[in-house]
Amino acid sequence: MKSKTKRVDVHVRIRPRVGDELDRDDPELIFEMPTPTPKATLIVETPATEADEVEYVEVLGFTVPKSKPKRRKTYRHFASIQNDVPNGDFYDVAVAPLVAQALSGRTACCFAYGHTGSGKTHTILGYGSERGMYDLATAQLFAALDELNERNTIPADALKVQVRFNEIYNGEVYDLLNDSAKCFVREDAHGKIQIRGELMTDEETGLMKPTSSATRVASSAGELWDIVATGMAARSTGNSNVHRASSRSHALLELEIVSDRVLALRSNVIEVEAALTRTGHERDTLEMDIFVRQHDKVEGKWVKKADARGATQEECSLLLTLRKELVQLDKAIEAAHAAVVAAQTDGVSCLCGALVFVDLAGSEHAGSVGDGIVKTETEQQECREINKSLSALKACFRSHSKNLSSAACYRNSKLTLLLRDHFRATNAKTMMVATISPSSVHAVQTTHTLQYAQLVGET
Ligand SMILES: Nc1ncnc2c1ncn2[C@@H]1O[C@H](COP(=O)(O)OP(=O)(O)OP(=O)(O)O)[C@@H](O)[C@H]1O
């Protein structure tokens, strides 16, 4: 049986002219929408300029006809085109279905792509009285959770929302809920992507162990807003040793429906895994001590001593105990994982539903490494990283829509690695909003955004 394709719904959002565009009275691009949703087409026409009237030009002393610029361009494969609509209307069309998806226990991702100033932040996070997508989404989410919680009598099963808020800048991941601390992304023994903090010394054992990246839990939309506001403040200020502009970083806000029961069981998994690491380290150290005692290093190679004595009885019995403990711990990890899965599947159907909002770096930074504008070493590196992550994202959209199980494309950037489990979650839904300005001053960036959006929409 042919599997269903998982297309990315791409919505184009055209904002009104704002700020300088109004002050300068920028000429507007002309938009035509000949085909309505669900397979919308957008024709963009740049207004004629005085230069268009020039018919001939001098080239190397010859007078030749001037080639006419292509003023009309057509872009296809969009789910909808929203021209000058308020956030609430855009939400109803593009984001409300994602919330329904999360409330059915599945995953939904929303990406905002466009050049700096095109309206990504206005869309995702909102401005003033214009509530952003995540705010409108969490209001809808909590309205549903509150209703379910009213019927629930067991406190440990009360539904809440767990928040993680990370920023990816120059190929590194920062934790916006932990003072922009640097994080590390790795795959755990069960193939799940984990975000970990810096290594810390465990006071009990003296061993270095990674701290988990910060998550916060909100029981109401108001609490969630406060958590996100903390992250947004961290994003705009950065930390003392990293100065980054938000337009040159990707921000990833992950919201997951959880209960205290599920969180306790997950933290039990982390505890048992830590115990396994500790015991494994103890066994390895003892085995190494015995080995080193029995061998000499000759010309870089270990050679067994002629008079090497075996392990003492005490060491043998300790090794036996440690090996038995490791077998027990392996079983305990399996059981702990099974308990998490059982709690997640036995609970209400919305449990573990997730909503992910991604405010991507300004698209003008992609493809602009060699655009002729003088850039510092750091700026060139930033452009390379943005290019890399946005190309990897496009490849992953393609692989996702074609139901390819290949994990390789996700490894090509931190952004896609962080998103991998969300993309590959069962029946995950993905939506991208391509934000554009109507000002012809931004025509080049608008063309770039629409080309990328079309490629994503046609995958
Ligand atoms: N749909 C809209 N309606 C009215 N004003 C808008 C709309 N979209 C954006 N704006 C305004 O345009 C300006 C730039 O928008 P915004 O900051 O969201 O851009 P951005 O793409 O997020 O830029 P950056 O990459 O710097 O974060 C803001 O003043 C914002 O309020």
The ligand as an SDF file (V2000), in Angstrom:
LIG
                    3D

 31 33  0  0  0  0  0  0  0  0999 V2000
    0.8600   41.5520    9.7640 N   0  0  0  0  0  0  0  0  0  0  0  0
    1.3140   42.7140   10.2560 C   0  0  0  0  0  0  0  0  0  0  0  0
    0.4780   43.7460   10.4800 N   0  0  0  0  0  0  0  0  0  0  0  0
    0.9490   44.9330   10.9550 C   0  0  0  0  0  0  0  0  0  0  0  0
    2.2500   45.1680   11.2600 N   0  0  0  0  0  0  0  0  0  0  0  0
    3.1210   44.1750   11.0640 C   0  0  0  0  0  0  0  0  0  0  0  0
    2.7150   42.8970   10.5560 C   0  0  0  0  0  0  0  0  0  0  0  0
    3.7870   42.1130   10.4650 N   0  0  0  0  0  0  0  0  0  0  0  0
    4.8310   42.8460   10.9100 C   0  0  0  0  0  0  0  0  0  0  0  0
    4.4300   44.0690   11.2610 N   0  0  0  0  0  0  0  0  0  0  0  0
    5.2950   45.1240   11.8000 C   0  0  0  0  0  0  0  0  0  0  0  0
    6.4850   45.1710   11.0190 O   0  0  0  0  0  0  0  0  0  0  0  0
    7.6370   45.3660   11.8360 C   0  0  0  0  0  0  0  0  0  0  0  0
    8.6540   44.2340   11.5990 C   0  0  0  0  0  0  0  0  0  0  0  0
    8.0480   42.9960   11.9580 O   0  0  0  0  0  0  0  0  0  0  0  0
    8.8250   41.8490   12.7880 P   0  0  0  0  0  0  0  0  0  0  0  0
    9.6640   42.4120   13.8670 O   0  0  0  0  0  0  0  0  0  0  0  0
    7.7950   40.8520   13.1740 O   0  0  0  0  0  0  0  0  0  0  0  0
    9.7950   41.2740   11.6820 O   0  0  0  0  0  0  0  0  0  0  0  0
   10.7350   40.0000   11.7880 P   0  0  0  0  0  0  0  0  0  0  0  0
   10.6080   39.3250   10.4850 O   0  0  0  0  0  0  0  0  0  0  0  0
   10.4200   39.2070   12.9860 O   0  0  0  0  0  0  0  0  0  0  0  0
   12.1600   40.6450   11.9610 O   0  0  0  0  0  0  0  0  0  0  0  0
   13.4210   40.0510   12.7860 P   0  0  0  0  0  0  0  0  0  0  0  0
   14.0270   39.0250   11.9030 O   0  0  0  0  0  0  0  0  0  0  0  0
   14.2700   41.2770   12.9930 O   0  0  0  0  0  0  0  0  0  0  0  0
   12.9470   39.4850   14.0870 O   0  0  0  0  0  0  0  0  0  0  0  0
    7.1280   45.4340   13.2620 C   0  0  0  0  0  0  0  0  0  0  0  0
    6.9630   46.7790   13.6110 O   0  0  0  0  0  0  0  0  0  0  0  0
    5.7730   44.7490   13.1890 C   0  0  0  0  0  0  0  0  0  0  0  0
    4.8660   45.1920   14.1820 O   0  0  0  0  0  0  0  0  0  0  0  0
  1  2  1  0
  2  3  1  0
  2  7  2  0
  3  4  2  0
  4  5  1  0
  5  6  2  0
  6  7  1  0
  6 10  1  0
  7  8  1  0
  8  9  2  0
  9 10  1  0
 10 11  1  0
 11 12  1  0
 11 30  1  0
 12 13  1  0
 13 14  1  0
 13 28  1  0
 14 15  1  0
 15 16  1  0
 16 17  2  0
 16 18  1  0
 16 19  1  0
 19 20  1  0
 20 21  2  0
 20 22  1  0
 20 23  1  0
 23 24  1  0
 24 25  2  0
 24 26  1  0
 24 27  1  0
 28 29  1  0
 28 30  1  0
 30 31  1  0
M  END
$$$$
